[in-house]
Amino acid sequence: MTSPQHVAPIQDPGTRVLRTLVQVGLPSFLTLAAGFPAVAEQLGVFLSPRMRAALLGLAAAITAAATFLSWLMSVPAVNALLGKAGLAGHSGTPVEVDSLTRAFSVPAGAADAYAGH
């Protein structure tokens, strides 16, 4: 029998849910509510107001489903179950901002050297 793996809680679950809402909502609404009707119009296909409303509803349903799943996966019990499959939302290892900025900082003079290419 294996011992239970400790899974740290999700940091900022509300922010993660909002990010999912934006990341899924923007492309869904732009594609289904704006892009598809515009393409249909260019092709000469008439979309009734009812069909346009259905596309808008579909975009809302896709966004709501993704947002709900994001929220559900941030629940500690669900995150622990996901951890058993190696899909936990947080590794439990704290990351310092300073280490990230040092790791991704641009060395002095690198921008000048690149500008010559």
MARMAR-488993 format. One record per atom (N, C-alpha, C, O): atom name; y, z, x; residue in three letters. Coordinates in steps of 0.02 Angstrom, whole numbers, plus 50000, padded with zeros to 5 digits. Layout:
<atoms>
{atom "CA",{Y,Z,X},"ala"};
...
</atoms>
This chain:
<atoms>
{atom "N",{49941,50000,50042},"met"};
{atom "CA",{50000,50000,50000},"met"};
{atom "C",{50062,50000,50044},"met"};
{atom "O",{50065,50037,50093},"met"};
{atom "N",{50110,49960,50028},"thr"};
{atom "CA",{50171,49956,50068},"thr"};
{atom "C",{50223,50004,50039},"thr"};
{atom "O",{50223,50018,49980},"thr"};
{atom "N",{50266,50027,50083},"ser"};
{atom "CA",{50319,50072,50061},"ser"};
{atom "C",{50375,50031,50030},"ser"};
{atom "O",{50385,49973,50051},"ser"};
{atom "N",{50411,50059,49982},"pro"};
{atom "CA",{50465,50021,49951},"pro"};
{atom "C",{50520,50006,50002},"pro"};
{atom "O",{50539,50049,50042},"pro"};
{atom "N",{50546,49946,49998},"gln"};
{atom "CA",{50600,49925,50043},"gln"};
{atom "C",{50666,49949,50015},"gln"};
{atom "O",{50680,49943,49955},"gln"};
{atom "N",{50707,49978,50058},"his"};
{atom "CA",{50773,50000,50036},"his"};
{atom "C",{50819,49939,50032},"his"};
{atom "O",{50827,49901,50080},"his"};
{atom "N",{50849,49931,49974},"val"};
{atom "CA",{50897,49877,49964},"val"};
{atom "C",{50963,49909,49948},"val"};
{atom "O",{50970,49946,49900},"val"};
{atom "N",{51013,49895,49989},"ala"};
{atom "CA",{51079,49923,49979},"ala"};
{atom "C",{51110,49892,49916},"ala"};
{atom "O",{51095,49835,49899},"ala"};
{atom "N",{51153,49930,49883},"pro"};
{atom "CA",{51185,49903,49823},"pro"};
{atom "C",{51230,49844,49840},"pro"};
{atom "O",{51256,49838,49895},"pro"};
{atom "N",{51239,49802,49791},"ile"};
{atom "CA",{51283,49744,49798},"ile"};
{atom "C",{51355,49770,49806},"ile"};
{atom "O",{51377,49814,49769},"ile"};
{atom "N",{51390,49743,49854},"gln"};
{atom "CA",{51460,49762,49864},"gln"};
{atom "C",{51503,49719,49819},"gln"};
{atom "O",{51494,49658,49815},"gln"};
{atom "N",{51549,49750,49785},"asp"};
{atom "CA",{51597,49715,49740},"asp"};
{atom "C",{51562,49669,49690},"asp"};
{atom "O",{51575,49609,49690},"asp"};
{atom "N",{51518,49697,49647},"pro"};
{atom "CA",{51484,49653,49599},"pro"};
{atom "C",{51531,49617,49552},"pro"};
{atom "O",{51518,49560,49533},"pro"};
{atom "N",{51586,49649,49532},"gly"};
{atom "CA",{51633,49616,49487},"gly"};
{atom "C",{51664,49555,49519},"gly"};
{atom "O",{51673,49504,49486},"gly"};
{atom "N",{51681,49560,49583},"thr"};
{atom "CA",{51710,49503,49618},"thr"};
{atom "C",{51660,49447,49624},"thr"};
{atom "O",{51678,49388,49617},"thr"};
{atom "N",{51598,49464,49637},"arg"};
{atom "CA",{51546,49412,49642},"arg"};
{atom "C",{51536,49375,49576},"arg"};
{atom "O",{51526,49314,49575},"arg"};
{atom "N",{51539,49413,49521},"val"};
{atom "CA",{51531,49382,49456},"val"};
{atom "C",{51589,49336,49441},"val"};
{atom "O",{51580,49280,49416},"val"};
{atom "N",{51650,49358,49457},"leu"};
{atom "CA",{51709,49315,49446},"leu"};
{atom "C",{51706,49253,49489},"leu"};
{atom "O",{51725,49199,49466},"leu"};
{atom "N",{51683,49260,49551},"arg"};
{atom "CA",{51677,49201,49594},"arg"};
{atom "C",{51627,49151,49566},"arg"};
{atom "O",{51639,49091,49568},"arg"};
{atom "N",{51572,49176,49538},"thr"};
{atom "CA",{51523,49132,49507},"thr"};
{atom "C",{51554,49096,49448},"thr"};
{atom "O",{51543,49036,49438},"thr"};
{atom "N",{51592,49133,49407},"leu"};
{atom "CA",{51625,49103,49350},"leu"};
{atom "C",{51669,49045,49371},"leu"};
{atom "O",{51668,48992,49339},"leu"};
{atom "N",{51708,49054,49423},"val"};
{atom "CA",{51752,49001,49447},"val"};
{atom "C",{51712,48944,49479},"val"};
{atom "O",{51726,48885,49466},"val"};
{atom "N",{51662,48962,49520},"gln"};
{atom "CA",{51623,48910,49555},"gln"};
{atom "C",{51583,48866,49508},"gln"};
{atom "O",{51571,48808,49522},"gln"};
{atom "N",{51561,48894,49452},"val"};
{atom "CA",{51523,48854,49403},"val"};
{atom "C",{51569,48826,49350},"val"};
{atom "O",{51560,48769,49327},"val"};
{atom "N",{51618,48865,49329},"gly"};
{atom "CA",{51663,48844,49275},"gly"};
{atom "C",{51704,48783,49292},"gly"};
{atom "O",{51710,48737,49252},"gly"};
{atom "N",{51733,48782,49351},"leu"};
{atom "CA",{51776,48725,49369},"leu"};
{atom "C",{51738,48659,49367},"leu"};
{atom "O",{51760,48613,49333},"leu"};
{atom "N",{51682,48653,49403},"pro"};
{atom "CA",{51648,48588,49400},"pro"};
{atom "C",{51619,48572,49331},"pro"};
{atom "O",{51617,48514,49311},"pro"};
{atom "N",{51596,48623,49295},"ser"};
{atom "CA",{51568,48610,49228},"ser"};
{atom "C",{51621,48582,49181},"ser"};
{atom "O",{51611,48531,49148},"ser"};
{atom "N",{51678,48616,49178},"phe"};
{atom "CA",{51730,48594,49133},"phe"};
{atom "C",{51761,48528,49156},"phe"};
{atom "O",{51776,48485,49115},"phe"};
{atom "N",{51771,48520,49221},"leu"};
{atom "CA",{51800,48457,49246},"leu"};
{atom "C",{51754,48398,49232},"leu"};
{atom "O",{51777,48344,49216},"leu"};
{atom "N",{51689,48409,49240},"thr"};
{atom "CA",{51641,48355,49230},"thr"};
{atom "C",{51629,48341,49156},"thr"};
{atom "O",{51636,48284,49133},"thr"};
{atom "N",{51612,48393,49118},"leu"};
{atom "CA",{51591,48382,49049},"leu"};
{atom "C",{51649,48375,49000},"leu"};
{atom "O",{51645,48335,48954},"leu"};
{atom "N",{51702,48413,49010},"ala"};
{atom "CA",{51756,48412,48962},"ala"};
{atom "C",{51811,48362,48980},"ala"};
{atom "O",{51849,48340,48937},"ala"};
{atom "N",{51816,48343,49044},"ala"};
{atom "CA",{51868,48296,49064},"ala"};
{atom "C",{51840,48231,49093},"ala"};
{atom "O",{51859,48177,49072},"ala"};
{atom "N",{51795,48236,49140},"gly"};
{atom "CA",{51769,48177,49175},"gly"};
{atom "C",{51727,48132,49131},"gly"};
{atom "O",{51739,48071,49129},"gly"};
{atom "N",{51678,48160,49097},"phe"};
{atom "CA",{51633,48120,49056},"phe"};
{atom "C",{51670,48083,49001},"phe"};
{atom "O",{51659,48023,48991},"phe"};
{atom "N",{51715,48116,48963},"pro"};
{atom "CA",{51752,48079,48912},"pro"};
{atom "C",{51796,48024,48941},"pro"};
{atom "O",{51804,47971,48911},"pro"};
{atom "N",{51824,48035,49000},"ala"};
{atom "CA",{51866,47984,49031},"ala"};
{atom "C",{51824,47923,49050},"ala"};
{atom "O",{51846,47866,49041},"ala"};
{atom "N",{51765,47935,49077},"val"};
{atom "CA",{51721,47880,49096},"val"};
{atom "C",{51698,47843,49033},"val"};
{atom "O",{51696,47782,49032},"val"};
{atom "N",{51679,47881,48982},"ala"};
{atom "CA",{51658,47849,48919},"ala"};
{atom "C",{51713,47805,48890},"ala"};
{atom "O",{51700,47751,48865},"ala"};
{atom "N",{51775,47830,48893},"glu"};
{atom "CA",{51831,47791,48868},"glu"};
{atom "C",{51840,47726,48907},"glu"};
{atom "O",{51852,47673,48877},"glu"};
{atom "N",{51833,47729,48973},"gln"};
{atom "CA",{51839,47669,49014},"gln"};
{atom "C",{51783,47619,48999},"gln"};
{atom "O",{51793,47558,49006},"gln"};
{atom "N",{51726,47644,48979},"leu"};
{atom "CA",{51669,47600,48963},"leu"};
{atom "C",{51672,47575,48891},"leu"};
{atom "O",{51630,47536,48870},"leu"};
{atom "N",{51722,47599,48854},"gly"};
{atom "CA",{51729,47577,48786},"gly"};
{atom "C",{51686,47615,48736},"gly"};
{atom "O",{51677,47593,48679},"gly"};
{atom "N",{51659,47671,48758},"val"};
{atom "CA",{51617,47711,48714},"val"};
{atom "C",{51661,47762,48679},"val"};
{atom "O",{51698,47799,48711},"val"};
{atom "N",{51658,47763,48613},"phe"};
{atom "CA",{51698,47809,48574},"phe"};
{atom "C",{51663,47877,48570},"phe"};
{atom "O",{51605,47881,48550},"phe"};
{atom "N",{51698,47929,48589},"leu"};
{atom "CA",{51672,47997,48581},"leu"};
{atom "C",{51711,48031,48525},"leu"};
{atom "O",{51772,48039,48528},"leu"};
{atom "N",{51675,48050,48474},"ser"};
{atom "CA",{51707,48082,48417},"ser"};
{atom "C",{51732,48151,48438},"ser"};
{atom "O",{51710,48179,48488},"ser"};
{atom "N",{51779,48179,48400},"pro"};
{atom "CA",{51802,48247,48414},"pro"};
{atom "C",{51744,48297,48414},"pro"};
{atom "O",{51745,48346,48451},"pro"};
{atom "N",{51695,48284,48372},"arg"};
{atom "CA",{51637,48329,48371},"arg"};
{atom "C",{51598,48325,48437},"arg"};
{atom "O",{51575,48376,48462},"arg"};
{atom "N",{51590,48265,48464},"met"};
{atom "CA",{51555,48256,48528},"met"};
{atom "C",{51595,48288,48585},"met"};
{atom "O",{51566,48319,48629},"met"};
{atom "N",{51660,48280,48583},"arg"};
{atom "CA",{51702,48311,48635},"arg"};
{atom "C",{51696,48388,48631},"arg"};
{atom "O",{51694,48421,48682},"arg"};
{atom "N",{51694,48414,48571},"ala"};
{atom "CA",{51686,48487,48562},"ala"};
{atom "C",{51617,48509,48587},"ala"};
{atom "O",{51611,48563,48616},"ala"};
{atom "N",{51567,48467,48576},"ala"};
{atom "CA",{51500,48483,48600},"ala"};
{atom "C",{51498,48485,48677},"ala"};
{atom "O",{51466,48529,48706},"ala"};
{atom "N",{51532,48438,48709},"leu"};
{atom "CA",{51535,48437,48782},"leu"};
{atom "C",{51572,48499,48808},"leu"};
{atom "O",{51552,48528,48858},"leu"};
{atom "N",{51626,48518,48774},"leu"};
{atom "CA",{51663,48578,48793},"leu"};
{atom "C",{51618,48640,48784},"leu"};
{atom "O",{51619,48684,48827},"leu"};
{atom "N",{51581,48642,48730},"gly"};
{atom "CA",{51534,48697,48718},"gly"};
{atom "C",{51479,48700,48770},"gly"};
{atom "O",{51459,48754,48791},"gly"};
{atom "N",{51455,48642,48791},"leu"};
{atom "CA",{51403,48639,48842},"leu"};
{atom "C",{51429,48666,48909},"leu"};
{atom "O",{51395,48704,48943},"leu"};
{atom "N",{51490,48647,48926},"ala"};
{atom "CA",{51520,48673,48988},"ala"};
{atom "C",{51528,48749,48983},"ala"};
{atom "O",{51516,48784,49032},"ala"};
{atom "N",{51549,48774,48925},"ala"};
{atom "CA",{51556,48846,48916},"ala"};
{atom "C",{51489,48881,48921},"ala"};
{atom "O",{51484,48935,48950},"ala"};
{atom "N",{51436,48851,48892},"ala"};
{atom "CA",{51370,48882,48894},"ala"};
{atom "C",{51342,48884,48965},"ala"};
{atom "O",{51313,48934,48985},"ala"};
{atom "N",{51351,48830,49002},"ile"};
{atom "CA",{51328,48829,49072},"ile"};
{atom "C",{51364,48883,49113},"ile"};
{atom "O",{51333,48919,49151},"ile"};
{atom "N",{51430,48887,49103},"thr"};
{atom "CA",{51469,48937,49140},"thr"};
{atom "C",{51449,49008,49120},"thr"};
{atom "O",{51442,49052,49163},"thr"};
{atom "N",{51439,49019,49056},"ala"};
{atom "CA",{51419,49086,49032},"ala"};
{atom "C",{51350,49105,49059},"ala"};
{atom "O",{51339,49162,49079},"ala"};
{atom "N",{51303,49058,49059},"ala"};
{atom "CA",{51236,49073,49084},"ala"};
{atom "C",{51237,49091,49158},"ala"};
{atom "O",{51204,49139,49178},"ala"};
{atom "N",{51274,49053,49197},"ala"};
{atom "CA",{51278,49067,49269},"ala"};
{atom "C",{51312,49133,49282},"ala"};
{atom "O",{51291,49171,49326},"ala"};
{atom "N",{51364,49148,49244},"thr"};
{atom "CA",{51400,49211,49252},"thr"};
{atom "C",{51355,49269,49233},"thr"};
{atom "O",{51355,49321,49267},"thr"};
{atom "N",{51318,49262,49179},"phe"};
{atom "CA",{51271,49315,49158},"phe"};
{atom "C",{51218,49327,49211},"phe"};
{atom "O",{51202,49384,49227},"phe"};
{atom "N",{51190,49273,49238},"leu"};
{atom "CA",{51139,49281,49290},"leu"};
{atom "C",{51167,49315,49352},"leu"};
{atom "O",{51134,49356,49384},"leu"};
{atom "N",{51228,49298,49370},"ser"};
{atom "CA",{51261,49330,49426},"ser"};
{atom "C",{51269,49405,49414},"ser"};
{atom "O",{51256,49446,49458},"ser"};
{atom "N",{51291,49423,49353},"trp"};
{atom "CA",{51298,49493,49336},"trp"};
{atom "C",{51230,49528,49336},"trp"};
{atom "O",{51224,49583,49363},"trp"};
{atom "N",{51180,49496,49307},"leu"};
{atom "CA",{51113,49525,49303},"leu"};
{atom "C",{51085,49539,49373},"leu"};
{atom "O",{51054,49591,49384},"leu"};
{atom "N",{51095,49493,49418},"met"};
{atom "CA",{51069,49501,49486},"met"};
{atom "C",{51106,49555,49525},"met"};
{atom "O",{51082,49577,49577},"met"};
{atom "N",{51164,49576,49501},"ser"};
{atom "CA",{51201,49629,49535},"ser"};
{atom "C",{51180,49698,49511},"ser"};
{atom "O",{51201,49748,49540},"ser"};
{atom "N",{51139,49702,49459},"val"};
{atom "CA",{51113,49766,49435},"val"};
{atom "C",{51065,49793,49488},"val"};
{atom "O",{51020,49756,49510},"val"};
{atom "N",{51073,49856,49509},"pro"};
{atom "CA",{51032,49882,49564},"pro"};
{atom "C",{50956,49874,49554},"pro"};
{atom "O",{50921,49857,49602},"pro"};
{atom "N",{50930,49885,49494},"ala"};
{atom "CA",{50858,49878,49484},"ala"};
{atom "C",{50835,49806,49492},"ala"};
{atom "O",{50782,49793,49521},"ala"};
{atom "N",{50875,49759,49468},"val"};
{atom "CA",{50858,49688,49475},"val"};
{atom "C",{50864,49668,49548},"val"};
{atom "O",{50823,49630,49574},"val"};
{atom "N",{50915,49692,49582},"asn"};
{atom "CA",{50924,49676,49652},"asn"};
{atom "C",{50866,49703,49693},"asn"};
{atom "O",{50844,49671,49741},"asn"};
{atom "N",{50839,49762,49675},"ala"};
{atom "CA",{50781,49789,49710},"ala"};
{atom "C",{50720,49744,49700},"ala"};
{atom "O",{50682,49733,49746},"ala"};
{atom "N",{50711,49719,49639},"leu"};
{atom "CA",{50655,49673,49626},"leu"};
{atom "C",{50664,49608,49666},"leu"};
{atom "O",{50616,49582,49694},"leu"};
{atom "N",{50726,49584,49669},"leu"};
{atom "CA",{50739,49523,49708},"leu"};
{atom "C",{50727,49536,49782},"leu"};
{atom "O",{50706,49491,49819},"leu"};
{atom "N",{50740,49598,49804},"gly"};
{atom "CA",{50728,49616,49874},"gly"};
{atom "C",{50655,49610,49894},"gly"};
{atom "O",{50640,49594,49951},"gly"};
{atom "N",{50610,49622,49847},"lys"};
{atom "CA",{50538,49615,49861},"lys"};
{atom "C",{50520,49543,49876},"lys"};
{atom "O",{50471,49529,49911},"lys"};
{atom "N",{50558,49497,49850},"ala"};
{atom "CA",{50547,49426,49862},"ala"};
{atom "C",{50591,49400,49919},"ala"};
{atom "O",{50592,49340,49932},"ala"};
{atom "N",{50628,49445,49951},"gly"};
{atom "CA",{50673,49424,50005},"gly"};
{atom "C",{50737,49393,49980},"gly"};
{atom "O",{50771,49357,50017},"gly"};
{atom "N",{50756,49407,49917},"leu"};
{atom "CA",{50815,49376,49887},"leu"};
{atom "C",{50869,49427,49870},"leu"};
{atom "O",{50911,49414,49827},"leu"};
{atom "N",{50868,49484,49903},"ala"};
{atom "CA",{50917,49536,49888},"ala"};
{atom "C",{50987,49511,49904},"ala"};
{atom "O",{50997,49471,49950},"ala"};
{atom "N",{51035,49534,49865},"gly"};
{atom "CA",{51103,49510,49872},"gly"};
{atom "C",{51141,49541,49930},"gly"};
{atom "O",{51196,49519,49945},"gly"};
{atom "N",{51113,49591,49961},"his"};
{atom "CA",{51147,49623,50017},"his"};
{atom "C",{51095,49646,50067},"his"};
{atom "O",{51044,49675,50048},"his"};
{atom "N",{51107,49632,50130},"ser"};
{atom "CA",{51057,49649,50181},"ser"};
{atom "C",{51056,49722,50199},"ser"};
{atom "O",{51008,49746,50230},"ser"};
{atom "N",{51108,49759,50180},"gly"};
{atom "CA",{51112,49829,50198},"gly"};
{atom "C",{51144,49840,50266},"gly"};
{atom "O",{51153,49897,50287},"gly"};
{atom "N",{51161,49786,50300},"thr"};
{atom "CA",{51194,49791,50365},"thr"};
{atom "C",{51268,49782,50356},"thr"};
{atom "O",{51291,49728,50335},"thr"};
{atom "N",{51308,49834,50370},"pro"};
{atom "CA",{51380,49826,50362},"pro"};
{atom "C",{51408,49776,50412},"pro"};
{atom "O",{51386,49773,50470},"pro"};
{atom "N",{51456,49738,50391},"val"};
{atom "CA",{51489,49689,50434},"val"};
{atom "C",{51561,49709,50440},"val"};
{atom "O",{51595,49722,50390},"val"};
{atom "N",{51586,49713,50501},"glu"};
{atom "CA",{51655,49731,50512},"glu"};
{atom "C",{51698,49667,50514},"glu"};
{atom "O",{51678,49616,50542},"glu"};
{atom "N",{51756,49672,50486},"val"};
{atom "CA",{51801,49615,50486},"val"};
{atom "C",{51821,49597,50557},"val"};
{atom "O",{51826,49538,50573},"val"};
{atom "N",{51830,49646,50600},"asp"};
{atom "CA",{51850,49632,50668},"asp"};
{atom "C",{51797,49589,50704},"asp"};
{atom "O",{51814,49544,50741},"asp"};
{atom "N",{51733,49605,50692},"ser"};
{atom "CA",{51681,49565,50725},"ser"};
{atom "C",{51681,49494,50699},"ser"};
{atom "O",{51667,49447,50737},"ser"};
{atom "N",{51698,49484,50636},"leu"};
{atom "CA",{51701,49416,50609},"leu"};
{atom "C",{51760,49378,50638},"leu"};
{atom "O",{51753,49319,50656},"leu"};
{atom "N",{51817,49410,50642},"thr"};
{atom "CA",{51876,49375,50667},"thr"};
{atom "C",{51868,49358,50741},"thr"};
{atom "O",{51891,49306,50764},"thr"};
{atom "N",{51835,49402,50779},"arg"};
{atom "CA",{51823,49386,50850},"arg"};
{atom "C",{51774,49329,50856},"arg"};
{atom "O",{51781,49286,50899},"arg"};
{atom "N",{51723,49329,50813},"ala"};
{atom "CA",{51672,49278,50817},"ala"};
{atom "C",{51699,49209,50798},"ala"};
{atom "O",{51674,49158,50822},"ala"};
{atom "N",{51748,49207,50754},"phe"};
{atom "CA",{51774,49144,50731},"phe"};
{atom "C",{51844,49128,50754},"phe"};
{atom "O",{51877,49084,50728},"phe"};
{atom "N",{51868,49165,50803},"ser"};
{atom "CA",{51935,49152,50828},"ser"};
{atom "C",{51934,49090,50873},"ser"};
{atom "O",{51884,49075,50905},"ser"};
{atom "N",{51989,49054,50874},"val"};
{atom "CA",{51996,48994,50914},"val"};
{atom "C",{52022,49015,50983},"val"};
{atom "O",{52074,49048,50987},"val"};
{atom "N",{51987,48997,51036},"pro"};
{atom "CA",{52011,49015,51103},"pro"};
{atom "C",{52079,48985,51117},"pro"};
{atom "O",{52096,48931,51093},"pro"};
{atom "N",{52118,49020,51157},"ala"};
{atom "CA",{52185,48997,51175},"ala"};
{atom "C",{52180,48930,51210},"ala"};
{atom "O",{52139,48921,51254},"ala"};
{atom "N",{52221,48883,51190},"gly"};
{atom "CA",{52223,48818,51222},"gly"};
{atom "C",{52174,48768,51192},"gly"};
{atom "O",{52178,48708,51207},"gly"};
{atom "N",{52127,48791,51150},"ala"};
{atom "CA",{52077,48745,51122},"ala"};
{atom "C",{52110,48695,51075},"ala"};
{atom "O",{52091,48636,51074},"ala"};
{atom "N",{52159,48717,51036},"ala"};
{atom "CA",{52192,48671,50990},"ala"};
{atom "C",{52230,48618,51028},"ala"};
{atom "O",{52231,48560,51008},"ala"};
{atom "N",{52262,48637,51084},"asp"};
{atom "CA",{52299,48588,51124},"asp"};
{atom "C",{52252,48538,51156},"asp"};
{atom "O",{52268,48478,51159},"asp"};
{atom "N",{52194,48560,51179},"ala"};
{atom "CA",{52146,48516,51210},"ala"};
{atom "C",{52118,48466,51159},"ala"};
{atom "O",{52106,48408,51175},"ala"};
{atom "N",{52107,48490,51097},"tyr"};
{atom "CA",{52081,48446,51045},"tyr"};
{atom "C",{52133,48395,51022},"tyr"};
{atom "O",{52115,48339,51004},"tyr"};
{atom "N",{52196,48414,51022},"ala"};
{atom "CA",{52249,48370,50998},"ala"};
{atom "C",{52253,48306,51040},"ala"};
{atom "O",{52276,48255,51015},"ala"};
{atom "N",{52231,48308,51102},"gly"};
{atom "CA",{52234,48248,51144},"gly"};
{atom "C",{52181,48197,51129},"gly"};
{atom "O",{52183,48141,51156},"gly"};
{atom "N",{52133,48213,51086},"his"};
{atom "CA",{52078,48165,51071},"his"};
{atom "C",{52095,48118,51016},"his"};
{atom "O",{52054,48076,50998},"his"};
</atoms>
